[in-house]
Amino acid sequence: MVQIASLPQTKKHTRMIRLLTLAVDLAVINVSFQLAFFIRFSMFVFQAPYLLEGAPSGIYIPLEVYISGAWLLISLSARLYTKTQNRPAGRFADLLKVCGLLATAVLLFIVAQGGYNFYSRGFLLYFFLFSSFGLILFRLIISSTFGLMRSSEFNRRDILIIGAGKTGEKFYHTVTNNPTYGYHVIGFLDDNGINSHVRPMILGKLGDLARITEGSLVDEVVIALPKATEETIAELVTQCEDKCIRVNVIPNDYAAFEGKRVIEEVGEFSLVRMREAPLDLSTNKMLKRIFDVAFSIFILLVVFPPVFIVSTILIKFSSKGPIFFKQLRTGEDGQPFVCFKFRTMRDLGRDLADSLQAVPGDPRLTWIGSLLRRTNLDELPQFWNVLKGEMSVVGPRPHMLKHTEDYRKIIGNYMVRHFVKPGVTGWAQINGLRGATDTPEKMERRVKYDVNYIENWSFIFDLTIIGKTIITMLEGDKNAY
C-alpha cells in the first residue's frame, strides 16, 4: 500500500511556473513592442528623441507602460495563469481572448488620448502580430519541450479515483497516456482491488476517504464505481464536499443522473459533475472577476478615501486601538485569508474577537462602530480583499475559522458555500440573515441561501444583490449590530 505521506502536500512548483509564465509573457509583449517600433522606424523607442510623423516619439513610451499594465490587469482578471483548461485548443483560445481584450484596451487608450492621427497604424499591426505569435510560440515550446502544461503541474488537477476496477483502470490509463486532459492521478480507493492492475496505487478503502483527503491537495475526485448504490455515492459526495473537493462520476446509467451536467468528455468517458455551479465555467469566472476588479477599483478610489478619513478620526476618538480590524476568515476552497474591516468594537483581546459574534446591545460596540455597522460602511476595507482576489463583491459571507470548524460538523452542505469566493455582500444577507448565527437553525438557513446562490449564479443575480444592498445601506440594516 502507498503511504499517505506520499500524497502531494504543496504546489509551490506550480505557483513558480505560473509566475515564470507571467514574467515571460510580459517580456514577450515588451520585446514585441520594441521590435515593431524598430521595424517601422528603424530604431528602438529610447533611441528616437525627435518627431515621428508629426508626433513626439515620447508618446510611445507611456503606451508601452500602459500595455504592460493592461496585460497584467486583463490576464489576471481572466485568471489566465490559474484557471483550469482541459485541452490545448481551449488554452490557446483563452490566450487569444486576452490578446483581443488587450487590443481593445490599447485602441481605447489611443482614442481617449486623441492620438489616432499620431500613432503609426503599421507599428500597431506589427505589435499585435508579433506579440500574439510570440505568446503562442512560447506556450508551444513549454508544452512540447518541457511538458509543463498540464502534464507537469501547470494548471493540472490532482485527482483521486474511487474504484480500481476495469472502469477506474481504463480511465487512469486514458488520462495518463493523454496528459493534455490535465488530470494527474495520485491514487485509488477500493474496498477490494486484489486483482487490480493498479493495486500498487491503492491508498486505502472507501472508508479511508476522509483520512486520506485530510491535508492533501486533492482537487477533484472521480467515482468509477459502475455498480455503486445511490446511497454510497451520496455518502462519498458528502465527505468530499466537506473538504471542498469537487466530485465527478463516471456513470453506468446516465438516466440515473438526469439533470446533472456532463462537464467533460475524456476519451470514451463522460464525466458528470455532481453539483451544478455556473461559476465552474471559465467564462463566468472571467466575467465575475473583471467586474470585481473594476468595481473594487472604483470603490477604493472614489468612495473609500473620504470614508476612511472621517472614520479614522472618529474611531480613534471613540476608543483606543487600530483603525482596521483584521481577522482570519474561511475563503474559497476552505483556505484561510486575512479579512479587513473598520474596527467597530473596543479592543478586548484576540481570543474574544476570534470566538464571539456581535449580539444586540453588545457592550463592546462603540458609537461610531454602531453607525458603521448599520450603514455597512465597516465592510468597505474588504474591497482590498476583492482586488487581491481573496473575495468577490457578491458571495457567501466569510465566517470565522472557529465557526467553520464548529458548523461543518453539524450542518449538511456547510462547506459547499466555500466552492466560490466569499463576498462583501450576499444573497443570505439581503434576505435578512445578517447578524449573529447563534443557533444551528439560523446557520442552516444562511447556508441554504448560500448554496442556492452558488447553484443559480448569474451576472444579473449579482447586480440585483448589489442593488438591494445599496437600498439596505440607505435605509439602515436592522440586523447589523
C-alpha positions as CSV (number, residue, x, y, z in Angstrom):
1,M,0.0,0.0,0.0
2,V,1.2,3.5,-0.8
3,Q,1.7,5.6,2.4
4,I,-0.4,8.7,2.9
5,A,2.8,10.7,3.3
6,S,3.3,10.2,-0.4
7,L,0.4,12.4,-1.3
8,P,1.2,15.9,-2.6
9,Q,1.3,18.4,0.2
10,T,2.3,21.6,-1.7
11,K,2.1,23.2,-5.1
12,K,4.9,25.7,-4.8
13,H,6.3,24.3,-8.0
14,T,3.0,25.1,-9.8
15,R,3.0,28.7,-8.4
16,M,6.6,29.2,-9.5
17,I,5.8,28.0,-13.1
18,R,2.8,30.4,-13.2
19,L,4.8,33.4,-12.0
20,L,7.5,32.5,-14.5
21,T,5.0,32.3,-17.3
22,L,3.6,35.7,-16.4
23,A,7.1,37.2,-16.3
24,V,7.9,35.7,-19.7
25,D,4.6,36.9,-21.2
26,L,5.4,40.4,-20.1
27,A,8.9,40.1,-21.6
28,V,7.4,38.9,-24.9
29,I,5.0,41.8,-25.0
30,N,7.7,44.4,-24.4
31,V,10.2,42.8,-26.8
32,S,7.4,42.7,-29.4
33,F,6.7,46.4,-28.8
34,Q,10.4,47.3,-29.3
35,L,10.7,45.1,-32.4
36,A,7.6,46.5,-34.0
37,F,8.9,50.1,-33.4
38,F,12.3,49.1,-34.8
39,I,10.9,47.6,-38.0
40,R,8.6,50.6,-38.5
41,F,11.1,53.4,-37.7
42,S,14.5,51.7,-37.9
43,M,15.3,52.4,-34.3
44,F,14.2,51.5,-30.8
45,V,11.8,53.7,-28.7
46,F,14.6,55.0,-26.4
47,Q,16.7,56.0,-29.5
48,A,14.1,58.3,-31.0
49,P,14.2,61.8,-29.5
50,Y,12.8,63.6,-32.4
51,L,9.3,63.8,-34.0
52,L,7.8,60.9,-35.8
53,E,5.1,61.7,-38.3
54,G,4.3,64.9,-36.6
55,A,4.1,63.5,-33.1
56,P,6.7,63.3,-30.4
57,S,8.3,59.8,-30.1
58,G,7.7,60.2,-26.3
59,I,4.1,59.2,-26.7
60,Y,5.2,55.6,-27.4
61,I,6.8,55.3,-24.0
62,P,3.6,55.8,-22.0
63,L,1.9,53.4,-24.4
64,E,4.4,50.6,-23.7
65,V,3.9,51.1,-19.9
66,Y,0.1,51.2,-20.4
67,I,0.2,47.9,-22.4
68,S,2.2,46.2,-19.7
69,G,-0.3,47.3,-17.0
70,A,-3.3,46.4,-19.2
71,W,-1.9,42.9,-19.8
72,L,-1.5,42.4,-16.1
73,L,-5.0,43.6,-15.3
74,I,-6.7,41.7,-18.1
75,S,-4.8,38.4,-17.8
76,L,-5.2,38.2,-14.0
77,S,-8.8,39.2,-14.2
78,A,-9.3,36.4,-16.8
79,R,-7.4,34.0,-14.5
80,L,-5.2,33.1,-17.5
81,Y,-2.5,31.7,-15.2
82,T,-4.7,30.0,-12.6
83,K,-7.8,28.6,-14.2
84,T,-8.2,25.0,-15.5
85,Q,-8.5,24.3,-19.2
86,N,-8.8,20.8,-20.5
87,R,-7.4,20.9,-24.0
88,P,-4.6,22.8,-25.8
89,A,-7.2,24.3,-28.1
90,G,-9.0,25.7,-25.1
91,R,-5.8,27.1,-23.6
92,F,-4.8,28.9,-26.8
93,A,-8.4,30.2,-27.2
94,D,-8.2,31.7,-23.7
95,L,-4.8,33.3,-24.7
96,L,-6.2,34.8,-27.9
97,K,-9.2,36.2,-26.0
98,V,-6.9,38.0,-23.6
99,C,-4.9,39.3,-26.6
100,G,-8.2,40.5,-28.2
101,L,-9.1,42.3,-24.9
102,L,-5.6,43.9,-24.8
103,A,-6.0,45.1,-28.4
104,T,-9.4,46.7,-27.5
105,A,-7.9,48.3,-24.4
106,V,-5.0,49.7,-26.5
107,L,-7.3,51.2,-29.1
108,L,-9.5,52.8,-26.4
109,F,-6.4,54.3,-24.9
110,I,-5.3,55.8,-28.2
111,V,-8.8,57.2,-28.9
112,A,-9.1,58.6,-25.4
113,Q,-5.8,60.4,-25.9
114,G,-6.9,61.7,-29.3
115,G,-3.7,60.2,-30.7
116,Y,-5.2,58.2,-33.5
117,N,-3.6,60.6,-36.0
118,F,-0.2,60.3,-34.3
119,Y,0.3,56.5,-33.7
120,S,1.6,54.6,-36.6
121,R,-1.0,52.0,-37.8
122,G,1.8,49.9,-39.3
123,F,3.5,49.9,-35.9
124,L,0.3,48.7,-34.2
125,L,-0.2,46.0,-36.7
126,Y,3.3,44.7,-36.3
127,F,3.0,44.8,-32.5
128,F,-0.3,42.8,-32.3
129,L,1.1,40.2,-34.8
130,F,4.5,39.8,-33.1
131,S,3.0,39.7,-29.5
132,S,0.3,37.2,-30.4
133,F,2.7,35.0,-32.3
134,G,5.3,35.2,-29.6
135,L,2.9,34.3,-26.8
136,I,1.6,31.3,-28.7
137,L,5.1,30.2,-29.7
138,F,6.2,30.4,-26.0
139,R,3.4,28.1,-24.9
140,L,4.1,25.6,-27.7
141,I,7.7,25.5,-26.6
142,I,6.7,24.9,-23.0
143,S,4.1,22.3,-24.0
144,S,6.3,20.2,-26.3
145,T,9.8,20.6,-24.8
146,F,9.3,20.8,-21.1
147,G,5.8,19.2,-20.8
148,L,4.8,21.8,-18.2
149,M,1.4,22.5,-19.5
150,R,-0.9,20.1,-17.6
151,S,1.3,17.1,-17.6
152,S,3.8,18.7,-15.1
153,E,1.6,20.6,-12.7
154,F,0.8,23.6,-14.9
155,N,-2.9,24.1,-14.3
156,R,-3.3,20.4,-13.7
157,R,-5.9,18.8,-11.5
158,D,-4.7,16.2,-8.9
159,I,-7.4,13.6,-8.7
160,L,-8.3,10.6,-6.6
161,I,-10.1,7.8,-8.3
162,I,-12.6,5.8,-6.3
163,G,-12.8,2.4,-7.8
164,A,-9.9,0.3,-9.0
165,G,-11.9,-2.0,-11.2
166,K,-11.9,-2.0,-15.0
167,T,-13.6,1.4,-15.3
168,G,-11.2,3.0,-12.9
169,E,-8.2,1.3,-14.6
170,K,-9.3,2.4,-18.1
171,F,-9.9,6.0,-17.0
172,Y,-6.5,6.1,-15.3
173,H,-4.7,4.8,-18.5
174,T,-6.7,7.3,-20.6
175,V,-5.6,10.4,-18.7
176,T,-2.1,9.1,-18.1
177,N,-1.5,8.5,-21.8
178,N,-3.1,11.8,-22.7
179,P,-1.6,14.4,-20.3
180,T,-3.4,17.2,-22.2
181,Y,-6.6,16.3,-20.4
182,G,-4.9,17.8,-17.4
183,Y,-5.5,15.0,-14.9
184,H,-2.8,13.7,-12.6
185,V,-3.9,10.6,-10.7
186,I,-2.5,10.5,-7.2
187,G,-4.0,7.2,-6.2
188,F,-7.1,5.0,-5.9
189,L,-9.5,3.9,-3.2
190,D,-11.1,0.5,-3.4
191,D,-12.6,-2.0,-1.0
192,N,-11.1,-4.9,-2.8
193,G,-8.6,-4.3,-5.6
194,I,-6.7,-7.5,-5.0
195,N,-6.7,-8.4,-8.7
196,S,-6.4,-4.8,-10.0
197,H,-3.6,-3.8,-12.3
198,V,-3.3,-0.6,-10.3
199,R,-3.1,-2.3,-7.0
200,P,0.3,-0.5,-6.0
201,M,-1.6,2.8,-6.3
202,I,-4.5,1.9,-4.0
203,L,-4.2,4.1,-0.9
204,G,-7.0,2.5,1.1
205,K,-10.6,1.6,1.2
206,L,-13.7,3.8,0.7
207,G,-13.9,4.2,4.4
208,D,-10.5,5.9,4.4
209,L,-11.6,8.8,2.1
210,A,-11.8,11.4,4.9
211,R,-8.5,10.4,6.4
212,I,-6.7,10.3,3.0
213,T,-8.0,13.7,1.8
214,E,-7.2,15.4,5.1
215,G,-4.4,17.8,4.5
216,S,-3.7,16.6,1.0
217,L,-4.2,18.7,-2.1
218,V,-6.8,16.7,-3.9
219,D,-8.5,18.9,-6.5
220,E,-11.2,16.5,-7.6
221,V,-12.5,13.0,-7.0
222,V,-13.7,10.8,-9.8
223,I,-16.0,8.0,-8.8
224,A,-15.6,5.0,-11.1
225,L,-18.0,2.5,-9.4
226,P,-20.5,1.3,-12.0
227,K,-22.5,-0.8,-9.5
228,A,-22.4,1.7,-6.6
229,T,-25.8,2.5,-5.0
230,E,-27.2,6.0,-4.8
231,E,-26.6,5.9,-1.0
232,T,-22.9,5.0,-1.5
233,I,-22.4,7.8,-4.0
234,A,-24.3,10.3,-1.8
235,E,-22.1,9.5,1.2
236,L,-18.9,9.8,-0.9
237,V,-20.1,13.2,-2.3
238,T,-20.8,14.4,1.2
239,Q,-17.4,13.5,2.5
240,C,-15.7,15.2,-0.5
241,E,-17.7,18.4,-0.3
242,D,-16.8,18.7,3.4
243,K,-13.2,19.0,2.2
244,C,-14.2,21.4,-0.6
245,I,-13.4,18.8,-3.2
246,R,-15.4,18.6,-6.4
247,V,-16.9,15.3,-7.3
248,N,-17.3,13.8,-10.8
249,V,-18.9,10.4,-11.6
250,I,-18.4,8.1,-14.5
251,P,-21.9,6.8,-14.7
252,N,-23.0,3.3,-15.7
253,D,-26.6,4.6,-16.4
254,Y,-26.9,8.2,-17.5
255,A,-30.6,8.1,-16.8
256,A,-29.9,7.9,-13.1
257,F,-28.1,11.3,-13.3
258,E,-30.8,13.2,-15.1
259,G,-30.4,16.9,-14.7
260,K,-26.7,16.7,-13.9
261,R,-24.2,18.3,-16.3
262,V,-21.6,16.4,-18.3
263,I,-18.6,18.6,-17.7
264,E,-16.1,16.9,-19.9
265,E,-15.5,14.2,-22.4
266,V,-12.4,12.2,-21.6
267,G,-11.7,9.7,-24.3
268,E,-14.7,7.4,-24.2
269,F,-15.8,8.6,-20.8
270,S,-18.2,11.4,-19.9
271,L,-17.7,12.9,-16.5
272,V,-20.8,14.0,-14.7
273,R,-20.4,16.8,-12.1
274,M,-22.5,16.1,-9.0
275,R,-23.2,19.7,-8.0
276,E,-24.1,22.3,-10.6
277,A,-22.1,25.5,-10.2
278,P,-22.2,28.1,-13.1
279,L,-19.0,29.6,-11.7
280,D,-17.2,26.4,-12.6
281,L,-17.3,27.7,-16.2
282,S,-14.3,29.8,-17.1
283,T,-16.3,32.4,-19.0
284,N,-18.5,33.1,-16.0
285,K,-15.4,33.2,-13.7
286,M,-13.8,35.7,-16.0
287,L,-16.9,37.9,-16.2
288,K,-17.3,37.9,-12.4
289,R,-13.6,38.7,-11.9
290,I,-13.5,41.5,-14.4
291,F,-16.5,43.1,-12.6
292,D,-14.9,42.6,-9.2
293,V,-11.7,44.3,-10.2
294,A,-13.5,47.3,-11.9
295,F,-16.0,47.7,-9.1
296,S,-13.4,47.4,-6.3
297,I,-11.1,49.9,-8.0
298,F,-14.0,52.4,-8.2
299,I,-14.9,51.9,-4.6
300,L,-11.2,52.2,-3.4
301,L,-10.5,55.3,-5.4
302,V,-13.8,57.2,-5.1
303,V,-15.8,56.0,-2.1
304,F,-13.2,54.8,0.3
305,P,-10.9,57.8,0.8
306,P,-13.5,60.2,2.3
307,V,-15.0,57.5,4.4
308,F,-11.5,56.4,5.6
309,I,-10.6,60.0,6.7
310,V,-13.7,60.6,8.7
311,S,-13.8,57.0,10.1
312,T,-10.2,57.2,11.2
313,I,-10.8,60.4,13.2
314,L,-14.0,59.1,14.8
315,I,-12.6,55.6,15.5
316,K,-9.5,57.0,17.2
317,F,-11.7,59.4,19.2
318,S,-14.2,56.8,20.4
319,S,-11.7,54.2,21.7
320,K,-8.1,53.1,21.8
321,G,-6.9,50.6,19.2
322,P,-6.1,50.2,15.5
323,I,-8.2,51.7,12.6
324,F,-8.6,48.3,10.9
325,F,-9.8,45.1,12.4
326,K,-8.0,42.1,10.8
327,Q,-9.2,38.5,11.3
328,L,-8.6,35.2,9.7
329,R,-11.7,34.0,7.8
330,T,-12.5,31.0,5.7
331,G,-12.2,31.6,2.0
332,E,-12.6,29.8,-1.3
333,D,-11.9,26.0,-1.1
334,G,-11.7,26.4,2.7
335,Q,-8.4,28.3,2.6
336,P,-8.0,31.0,5.3
337,F,-7.3,34.6,4.5
338,V,-6.9,37.9,6.4
339,C,-10.2,39.8,6.1
340,F,-10.2,43.6,6.7
341,K,-12.9,45.8,8.3
342,F,-13.1,49.1,10.1
343,R,-12.8,48.4,13.8
344,T,-16.2,48.9,15.4
345,M,-15.6,47.4,18.8
346,R,-13.3,48.1,21.8
347,D,-10.1,46.1,21.6
348,L,-10.6,43.4,24.3
349,G,-8.2,40.8,23.0
350,R,-7.8,38.5,20.1
351,D,-9.3,35.4,21.8
352,L,-12.7,37.1,22.3
353,A,-12.6,38.7,18.8
354,D,-12.0,35.3,17.2
355,S,-14.7,33.4,19.0
356,L,-17.6,35.8,19.9
357,Q,-20.1,37.2,17.4
358,A,-21.7,40.6,17.8
359,V,-25.1,40.5,19.5
360,P,-27.8,43.1,20.0
361,G,-26.7,45.7,22.6
362,D,-23.1,44.3,22.5
363,P,-21.1,46.3,25.2
364,R,-18.0,46.1,23.0
365,L,-19.6,48.2,20.3
366,T,-18.5,51.8,20.0
367,W,-20.9,54.6,19.0
368,I,-19.1,55.1,15.7
369,G,-18.9,51.4,15.3
370,S,-22.7,51.1,15.6
371,L,-23.1,53.7,12.8
372,L,-20.6,52.0,10.5
373,R,-22.4,48.6,11.0
374,R,-25.9,50.0,10.4
375,T,-24.7,51.5,7.1
376,N,-22.4,48.6,6.2
377,L,-19.6,51.0,5.8
378,D,-17.5,48.9,8.1
379,E,-17.1,46.4,5.2
380,L,-15.5,48.9,2.8
381,P,-11.9,47.8,3.5
382,Q,-12.9,44.4,2.2
383,F,-12.8,45.8,-1.3
384,W,-9.0,45.5,-0.9
385,N,-9.6,41.7,-0.4
386,V,-11.7,41.8,-3.5
387,L,-8.9,43.5,-5.5
388,K,-6.4,40.9,-4.3
389,G,-8.7,38.1,-5.4
390,E,-9.4,36.7,-2.0
391,M,-13.1,37.9,-2.0
392,S,-15.7,38.8,-4.5
393,V,-18.2,41.7,-4.4
394,V,-21.0,39.2,-4.1
395,G,-20.8,35.8,-2.5
396,P,-21.3,33.9,0.8
397,R,-20.1,36.0,3.7
398,P,-16.8,34.7,5.2
399,H,-17.0,33.1,8.6
400,M,-14.5,33.0,11.5
401,L,-12.4,29.9,11.4
402,K,-13.9,28.6,14.7
403,H,-17.4,28.8,13.3
404,T,-16.4,27.0,10.2
405,E,-14.9,24.1,12.2
406,D,-17.9,24.0,14.5
407,Y,-20.7,24.2,11.9
408,R,-19.2,21.9,9.3
409,K,-19.7,19.0,11.8
410,I,-23.4,19.6,12.3
411,I,-24.8,21.2,9.1
412,G,-25.0,19.4,5.8
413,N,-23.6,21.1,2.8
414,Y,-21.9,23.7,5.0
415,M,-18.6,23.6,3.2
416,V,-20.3,23.9,-0.2
417,R,-20.6,27.6,0.4
418,H,-16.8,27.7,0.1
419,F,-16.9,26.4,-3.5
420,V,-16.8,30.1,-4.5
421,K,-15.1,33.2,-3.2
422,P,-16.7,34.9,-0.1
423,G,-18.4,38.2,-0.8
424,V,-18.7,41.7,0.7
425,T,-22.4,41.2,0.4
426,G,-24.5,38.1,-0.4
427,W,-27.9,36.6,-1.1
428,A,-28.4,35.5,2.5
429,Q,-27.6,39.0,3.9
430,I,-30.1,40.8,1.8
431,N,-32.7,38.3,2.9
432,G,-32.4,39.3,6.5
433,L,-29.8,36.7,7.5
434,R,-27.1,39.1,8.6
435,G,-26.0,39.2,12.3
436,A,-25.4,36.5,14.9
437,T,-26.0,32.9,13.9
438,D,-26.2,31.7,17.5
439,T,-28.2,28.5,16.7
440,P,-27.7,25.8,14.1
441,E,-31.1,26.6,12.7
442,K,-30.0,30.2,11.8
443,M,-26.8,29.0,10.2
444,E,-28.7,26.3,8.3
445,R,-30.9,28.9,6.8
446,R,-27.9,31.0,5.8
447,V,-26.2,28.0,4.2
448,K,-29.4,27.2,2.3
449,Y,-29.3,30.7,0.7
450,D,-25.6,30.5,0.0
451,V,-25.9,27.1,-1.8
452,N,-28.9,28.5,-3.7
453,Y,-26.7,31.4,-4.8
454,I,-23.9,29.1,-5.9
455,E,-26.2,26.8,-7.9
456,N,-28.1,29.6,-9.6
457,W,-25.5,32.3,-10.1
458,S,-25.8,34.8,-13.0
459,F,-24.3,38.2,-13.6
460,I,-27.8,39.7,-13.3
461,F,-28.2,37.9,-10.0
462,D,-25.1,39.6,-8.7
463,L,-26.3,43.1,-9.9
464,T,-29.6,42.5,-8.2
465,I,-27.9,41.7,-4.9
466,I,-25.7,44.8,-5.1
467,G,-28.7,47.0,-5.8
468,K,-30.7,45.6,-2.8
469,T,-27.6,46.0,-0.7
470,I,-27.3,49.7,-1.6
471,I,-31.0,50.2,-0.7
472,T,-30.4,48.4,2.6
473,M,-27.4,50.7,3.4
474,L,-29.6,53.8,2.7
475,E,-32.4,52.5,4.9
476,G,-30.2,51.1,7.6
477,D,-29.8,47.4,8.3
478,K,-31.7,46.4,11.4
479,N,-29.8,43.1,11.6
480,A,-26.4,45.0,11.7
481,Y,-25.4,45.3,15.3
